[in-house]
Amino acid sequence: MSLLCPTPAGSALQGIRCCAPRAARMSRVAHFTTLVDSGLGPRPASPTYNDALKYLNSLQNNHKVLEARRKNPPKDLTKNDSLHEMLQSVEDAGYKPSEFDRLNAVHVAGTKGKGTTCAFVNSILDQYRERYGTPKQIGLYTSPHLLSVCERIRINSKSISEQKFTQYFFELWDRLEHGAHRRGADPGLKPAYFRYLTLLSLHAFVREEVDVAIYEVGVGGEFDSTNVLSKPAAVGITSLDIDHVQVLGNTVEEIAWHKAGIMKLGSPAYTVAQPQGAMKVLQKRAEEKQVVLREVPIGRCLTNVPIFPDEDYQKTNASLAIVLASRVLDKFDLPLDARCPDVASGKGQSEQATVSLEEELPNLFKSGLTTSLWRGRGEIVKRDYGTWYLDGAHTTASLKIVCDWFGRIIHGARNEGGEDSLPILIFNQQAETRNARQLIDTVQQTLRQQWAVQPEAAIFCSNVTYKTNEYKPDFVDSNSDPTAVETLSMQRDYSQWWKEADPKSSTHVVRSIEEAVELARKTCERQPERRAHILVTGTFRIVGGALAILEGSGIATEASTTASCSG
């Protein structure tokens, strides 16, 4: 029995209609759509932000659904109904994809650096908004969030307010229900969590009359909910690596196929240096789509631009951002001396064409790159008892980058300043689809073998926010195995693996992020003569939770600095 069935005459798409029992429906819709929990009760007359969060969190797929998909993955990862279903939701909400063309979208996919690249583009455009008043309204949609779900939808670099989030959330909820009723479908079947937020961002940007919107892809590209953007102003594909293998495939070539899905005829497309096999796939898909895909090298124009950290991977992100920002600025009436020279068109029209970034950047581009703030990516928070280093790295490649960054800092402090350092690690990664042993081995080997850094304490915790065993409402996680979270089985594995490699090390398993933060602080305070360095990494959930604890409890009150280490 299929969930897809004919819709009323006049509809451009098929709809989702189901009369099967709830359990059967949930197993079939996988993580693309969600049957809303009837336990939500009647809608409050004047819904609050917490009400919106309650409804939003009801759209998360529970662990059983995700586990069933993990055990029975689709045989062909190049076929998927999810985008079709998203387009149906767009129609139910009263929109046509062509209506989003007015957003002049910058659409960015990739494995590493896509969030950072989006942040760079946003910061550059914001400089032009402040100087010339154009673009007037700049939207930014990214994921995941760190402290508040409102962070995912920003306008002119500010998170949408809780009041506007709530207003637009329930406007969209009502539109979807009315749309479902019109075509005789089940109004209780809603887009799943990320898809709903994508649709919410589109609704908010249209309502707020945004004239440039920067979109970070969630997972992949071809079937991602952001791919309803039919005519982006520019498309970018950042560095590719292995991640989300259950959905995208086990090789970088398979993953490249999905990322290339955001390329559109008529939309300029750019990428950065890639593994040879991945680049071949990107070029082949570009040919199929009749798109000229240009490679963006690290620009010499960045030589005297103080981007932090001063690493090639960050310059790669910045170079791509320069090209994407330049392309979208071409759509606005700006003085010639404010334009970025020799980047929009690139050189040549062949599939191997590259972009030149030789000439000096306009000052507004430089300012945008040097003032870009992207929290939770290489974030440094200084305190009187030590320094916190927070990064949401969650792949082996990104964890190596972060541990290199952390190790280099401590190594330098010891060798150049004679510092008696006290390194501490707080780590978690709950996803069952990732190779947990490989992740923790990467952390340990990079720190110990490459930088001779041996954490005084290795603390492993779940993603639960508070020691009361409660989540901050913005952090509720229904995707993880509740039994594994309750028994801390994964954290105990991390501790055991760490001990196997370093029997003399001190490891700790605690239930919550709050307890991990408190334990790290107390460890620092017991040895005040040593300068503490605390690395928090493994997932954005633990980084966001740590920041929430630090900033909410008074432990952290000073301003933080941010650099992007893992994208």
N, C-alpha and C positions, 0 to 999 in steps of 0.2 A: 504494500500500500504506500503510495507516494504522498508526501505533504504538499506537493505542487499540483494544483488543479486549475481549470479554467476560471477566469474572473468574469465579472459582468461585461457585457458588450461595451466597447469603447475604451477599455483599459489597454494601455500599451504593454503591460507586463502581466505575467501570471502572478497569482497570489499564493498565500500560504493559508491553507484551511485544514483543520484537523478535528475529527470527532473521536479519535482514539483516546484511551485512558491516558491520564497524565504521565505515568511512567513510560509508556510507549512513546508518547510525544517527545518527552525529554531526551530519550535515547536517540531518537531520529534527528532532532534538530541540532544535536551536538552543541558546539559553542557558537553557532551563528545566530540563533534566536533563542529566547528564553520565555517559558511560560511563567508569568508573574505569580508569585505566591499569594494565594487568596487570603493568607493570614495578615496581609497589610491592613485590612479593615477599611472602613469608609474614609474617603479623602477629607482631611481637615478643611474647614471653611476658609481659614486663612493659613495656608501651609507655610511652614518655616524652612529654613535651610536644612535643619536636621531631618525634616520630613522628606525633603528632596534626596538627602543622602540615604534615608531608609528605603525609598523607592528605587534609587539607583543601585544600592547594594543588593536589592532583590533580583537584579538582572545579572548578577554574577553566576556563572555556572558552578554547580557544586562539584566536589571532587569526584564523585561517582561517575558523573557524565564525562569528565575529562579523562578519568582512568579507563573508562570503556573505550574511548577514542584512542587512547594510547595503546591499549592492548589489541585493538582492531583498526589500525591505521588504513586510510584509503590506499588502494593499490596504485592508483594513478594520481600523483600530487599536482598534475597539471589540469585536473578537472575538478571543479568545485562550484557549488550553487550559491556560495556566500555573497558574491557581488550582485548576483541576480536578486537575492533577497534584500540586499541593501538598497538596490534601485527601487524595489517595491516599497520599502520604507520611505524613501525619498518621495515617491508618488503619494503615499498615504499622508505624508506631512504637508502635502499641497505644493510641492516643488517639482520642477523638471531640472535635470542635471545642467541644462544650458543656462539656467538662471544663475548658476554659480560662476559662470564665465566672468561676470562683472567683478568678481573678487580678485582677478589678476593673480591667480595662485602661483606660488613657488612651491613645488612638490618635491620632497626629498626622501629618498629611500636609501638603504644601506645597512650594514651590520654595525660598523663602528663610526662614530662621529656625526651621525645624522642629526642628533639633537643639538650638538655644538654648532654644526653648520647652520642650522635654522636660527640659532641664537645670534650668530654672527650676522646673518642676513638681516634679521630683525633690528639689531643694533645699528647697522649701517643705515638702513632705511629711516630709523628713528632720528638719526642725525640730520637727515634731509628734511624730515617733518618739522623738526624744531627750527632749522635754519630757513627753509623756504616755504613751510606750510603745506608741503606736498611730498608724499601722499598724506592726506588728512587723517585717515584712520587705517592703522596697520594691525591686522589680526595675526595671532600666533597660536597654533594648535600643536601641542607636544604631549608626550607621555614618557614615563609615568609621572605622577605628581609626587612631591616630597612632603609637604606639610598640609596642603589643602587641595581638594580636587579642583577648586577654582583656578589653580595655577595652570591647568591644562588649556584653558581658554583665556587668552590675554588680548587686550586692545591697547595699543600705544604703550607696550611694555608693562602694563599693569594687569594683574589678575582680575578677571571679571568679579564684580562684587557678589557677596552671598545673596543679596536681594535680587540682583539681576539673574544670577544663576538659578535661583528658585523660580523666578517669574518665567524665564524661558524654558526651564525644565518642564513645568506643568503645562505651559502652552503647547510644547511639543508632545507631551503625553496625551493631551486631549486631541490634538490633531491626528495622532496615530490611531487612536481609538475610533474617531469619527471616520477616518479613511478606511479602517478595517470593516466597520459597519457598512459603509457604502458598497463595498465589494462582497459583502456576505461572509467575511472571514472572522476568525476568532479574535476579538479585541484584546483578549488576555495574553496573546502572543506578541511579545515586544522584542525589539533588537536587543542583543546581549550588550553587556556593560560597555565595552569599548566602542562598539558600533553606535550605541545610543549617544555616547559622548561626542562621537564624530558628527552625527546628525545634529546634535545640540549646538556644536560649534558652528556649523553651517547656518543654522537657524539664527543664532546670535549674531553672526557676522553680517547676515543679510539685514536683520532688524537694526543693527547699529551702523549700517551703511558703510561698512569697511570697503576700502578700495584697493587694498593689497592684503592677501592672506597667505601666510607661510604655513605649510602643512608638513609635519613629520609623519611618515608612514608608521603604522603600528607594527605589523609583522609582514614581511615579504614585500608585496607591492601589487602583483597581478590581481589577487583576490582580496586585498585589504580594503576596508570600508572607505578609506580616503580616496580610493581610485574611482569614485563617482565624479571626480573633477575631470570634466571632458575636454577642457581646453586651457591647461595651465599656461601661465606666461613663460615659465621656465621649469625645467626638470633637472634634478641633480641626483646622482648615485654616488654615495660615499664608499669608503673602503669596505670590502666584503670579507667575511670570515664565516666559520661554521657556527650556527646558532639556530634554535627552533627547528631542529631536524625532523621532528614528528610532523611538521606542517610543510617545511620547505625542502627537505631532502638531506642526505648525508654528505654530499660533496659541495664544494664551492661552485661548481658548474651548475648543479641543480638549483642552488640558492640564487645564482645570478639570473637564471631564467625567471624566477619570481620577481626579483628586484627590477628587471627590465620591463615588467608589465606596466609601469607608470609612464613609459614613453608614449607620446601621442603625436600623430601626424599634425604638423603645423606648430608644434611646441618645441623650441630649441632644447636640446638635451646635452648634458655634460656629465662626465665622470672623472675619476682620478685614476692613478696607476693601480692596476689590479693584477692578481695572479693571471698568468697567461691563459689558462683554461677558462677562467671567469670572463676575461676580456673578450675572448672569441665568442662566447655565448652572448654577451651584451651586444657585440657588433652584429652578430647574426640576427638577433631579434630586432635590432634597429633597422636592418635591411628589410626584414619582413614587414615592419611598420612604416617603411619609407621615411625613416628619420635619420638625419645625420647626427651621429653621436660623436662629440668632441672630447678629447682627453685634456684635462687641466693639470699641468705640471705645477710643482711648487714655484711660485713667482719670485723673480728677483726683486720685484717691487716691495717685497716684505723684508728685505735685508736690514733696513733701519727702522722697522716697525716693531716696537717692543711687545710682542705677543707672548703671553705666559701660559704654559711653560714653553721655553724656547726649544721645541722639539719638532722634528720633521712631520710627525703625524698631526700636530696642531697647525703647522703651516700648510699642510695638505688641506685640512678643513677650511682654513682661512682663504686659501686660493680659490677653492670651489665657491665659497660664499661671495667672494669678490665678483666672480663671473655672474652668479645668479642675481645678486643685487644690481649689478650693472644692467643686466638684461631687463629686469622689471622697471628700473628707473628710465629706460628708453621710452616707456609708455607715458611719461609725464613731461610736461613742458619745463625744462630746467635750463639754466645758462650753460653754454658750451664748456666753460672752464670748470663747471661743477661735475661734468661727466667723467667717467672713468675711461681713459684712452685704450684703444686696441684690445678690448676684451670681449665685446659683445658678439662680434661676428666670427672671430677666430680666423685662422688662415687656411684657405682651401675648402673645398666642398666634398672631399672624399670621406669615406668612413674612417680614415686614419687621421683626419684633420685634428690639429691641436690648437689650443688657445695660447696667445702670447700674453705674458704678464711681465713685461720688461720695463715699461715706463713707470715713472713715479706716480703714486696714488694721490688722488685729491685728499685734502686734509680731512674731509668728512668721512672718507673711507677709513683713514688711519684712526680717527677718533672712535669710529664704530667698532673697529677690531680691538682696540686697546681698552675700551670701557665695557665691553660685553661681559655680562655677569650671568653665569649659568650654575646655579646652586647644585650641590651634591655631586659635582664632577670636579674632582681635585680641589675640594673646598678645604681651606685651612682656617681653623678657629683657635686663636691664641688665648691662653689663660695664664694666670700667675703660677699655677702648678705644672703646666705643660702645654703641649700643642696637640690639637685634634686634627687628623687628616681624614677626610670623608670622601669616598668615591663609590658610586654604585656599580662598579665593574662586576660583570657576571659571566664572562666567557674566559677561557684560558688565555687568549691573546690580550684581552683588556686587563685581566688581573696581573699579567706579567708586566704590562706597562705601568700599572699603579704601584706594584711592588718595587719596580725599578725606581720609580719616582720617590717613594718612601725610603727605600734603602739608600739611594744616592744622598738624600738629605742627611740621614743619620751618619752615613759613612763620612760625608764632608765635615759634619760637626765634630766628629771624633778626631779625624786626621788633621783638620785645619785648625780647629779651635780647642782641641784637647778636652772636649765635653765628655762627661760621664753620663751617657745616654741611658734612658730607661724606656725601651720600646715595648709597646703593648698592642695586641691584636684583638679586635672584636670582629667576628665573622659569622655569616650565615648565608646559605643558599638552599632554599627549601624545594626548588623545582625538581621533580623526579625525572624529568626528561633530560637533565644535564648529568654529565659524568662527575659526580660529587668528589670521588677520589682524585680524579685528575685536577679538579679545581683546587683542592686543598694542597695537593702536591706541588702545583704551580706556585702557590703562595709561599710555601715553606722552602722550596728549592731556590726560588728567586731571591728571597731574603737571606737565607743562610749561605748558599753556595756562591752567589754572585756578589753579595754585599757584606757577608759575615755578620748579618744582623739576626740575632736570636731573641725573639720576644720574651720578656720576663714573664709575661702571662699571656696565654692564648685563651680567649673567652669565646665560647660558642653559645648562642642563644637562638630562640625561635623569633618569628616576626611579630609575636604578641607585644603590644606596646608597653602596657603597664604591669607592675608586679601584682596588681589585683586580678590578673589574668583577663584583662579587658583590652580591646582595641580602641584607639582613637577612631571615631566614626569614619573619618576619611581613609582609614587604613584597613577597614574590615576586609578579610581575605577568606573567601569561600572556596578558593581553588585548591588550597593545600589539603592534604590528607589530615583530617582532624585527629585521628589516632596517632599519627606520627608527630603532630604538634604537641599533643597531650603527653605522650611518653618521651618526647625529646629524642627519639630514636636516631634521627639524622645527626643531631648535635653530638650524641654519644659516639657515633661513628667518626665524626670529625675529630673528636678528642682522642679516640683510640688511634686513628691514623697518624695524628700529630705525634703522639707518644711513641709509636713504632719507629718513626724516623728520628725522634729526639727523646730518648727515655728520661733524660734529666730535666726536661721542660716541665713547666707548671701549667696545667690546663684546667679550665673550669667550664662546667655546663650549667647554665642558668635558664630559667623559663622565659624571661622577658627582656626586652631591650632596656627598660628602666633599670633592672637589676645588673645588666652588663655594664651600663654607664656608671652606676654607683660603685660597682666592684673595681672598675678601672680607676675611678677617681680616688678611691680609698687606697689602692695600690700605690698611686702617685704620692698621696699624702703621707704614707708610711716611710717614704724615702725622699724627703724634701731636698736633700743635698744633690739629687740626680735630676736631670732635665728630662721630663717624660714626653714621649711621642706616642700618641694613640692612633692607630690606623683602624678605621671602620669601613668595611667593604664586603662585597659578595652579592649585594642586591640593593636596589634603590629603596626597598621597604625598610631595611635596617638603617640605612643612612637617614631617610626621612624620619623614622622613629627616634633615632639618636638626636637629631636636630630638635625634634619636638620636645624631648625630655630636657635637653640642655637649655633650650630657650624658654621652656615653660616652667622650669623649676627654679630658675635663678642661678643654676650652676654656670650658665653661660649668659653673659650680659654684654660683652664687647662685640664690636662689629667683626664680621668674618671677611676673609678674602677668598676669592674663588679663581681657580684655574681649571681648565678642562683637561682631564687626564685620560678618560676612557670614552668620552663621547656620550 
